[in-house]
Amino acid sequence: MTTGFERDRDEFARGARAIVVLPDQGNSSRDADARLEETAGLAMAIGVVVAEKIAYRVRQPKPATLIGSGQVEALAAQVRMEDAQLVVIDGALTPVQQRNLETALECKVIDRTGLILEIFGERAATAEGRLQVELAHLDYQAGRLVRSWTHLERQRGGFGFLGGPGETQIEADRRLIRDRMARLRKELDQVSRTRGLHRDRRQRAPWPVIALVGYTNAGKSTLFNRLTGADVMAEDLLFATLDPTLRQIQLPGIDKAILSDTVGFVSELPTQLVAAFKATLEEVVSADLLIHVRDIAHPDSEAQRADVEAVLHEIGVADTTPRFEAWNKIDLLEGDARTDALVEASRRDDVVAISAMSGEGVEELKREVAAKLTAGHRRYSITLDAADGAGAAWLHQHGEVLEQEIDDDRATYDVRMAPRDYERFLQR
């Protein structure tokens, strides 16, 4: 079945000239210019050329067009002057508002949710990612058939003027969408079960799992690459990473840990995507420690932190899950701003100021993360047969050997390890 989304994407040409519009209702804590820049960055992430960025003050949203009639006329004139083929509204549009704006502006109009879905649709690389994105798109498009599926016309059954309606094309296509969504959910359930098996296998091993979370473009993948030596795509680009990546790392006192790089969050992340990417985000839910990577040089850094925490709460991450903040891009701050950030970070035991690009502060981050993971560890005195090399190796691999004393026939080790690892050692 060719969906309306696929037809829309065919029309959505790379290189299209666009105007980004922010309907400012005065109820946001965010800086309007920073918000416009973010949305322009989202548009440029899929190859759109942003010709103009405009903020309109909206005191009372209009049911028909969201913005006022005079603003619609001014925007139409701007569209003609810039020869724009696309208008991006940084907000949520109803299907009626979207259709009315397209009619008035004589160009394609998409809202923030549609734009983010376009990005995810283009970036999904794995089979799982494509399933998740398609499910989110179908969910979004199901309520917008009347706008975007231009081939749909009402059919009438029977005969004569009062003949009853047969199944309309809209109804038939909605039924096809529902069927397709049901199949996608079954496939994603299978993916989730498979991922769960892998996770159970990891949990049977003694390795802690650390998940990098944060706002899009905060520098998670750059930090991931520096910590693991991997080559995950890391660019100055919104949503550069969609699919989760897992690598093993070594930390002080910890022989092996699993580090997970996850999709970046964004303000007003579409609920369709949160639901569709739940299988991927389960890696975050089950992590032993979260490292919240923040772009501390961004003017809206505090608001971005709140957005990330809101999404974490929405996907079911418990407040009791240990958190750690990595204040990234400290190298972009200068003068008093840099000094203030470094002083504030030094006062807190859950923050390290770093630069994932230059490496500044990364070694301290590793030490602090290791300390967080081993905070619940206890000290044990263990005596082994001197010939038990496998037992000694196990202690070195799964704990921190503080002291050891070896006689002719026995060896005594003072080891700091997690209580669960001590129980596992007793059962080996």
Order of alpha helices (4+ residues) and beta strands (2+ residues): alpha-beta-alpha-beta-alpha-beta-alpha-beta-alpha-alpha-alpha-alpha-beta-alpha-beta-beta-alpha-alpha-beta-alpha-beta-alpha-beta-alpha-beta-alpha-beta-beta-alpha
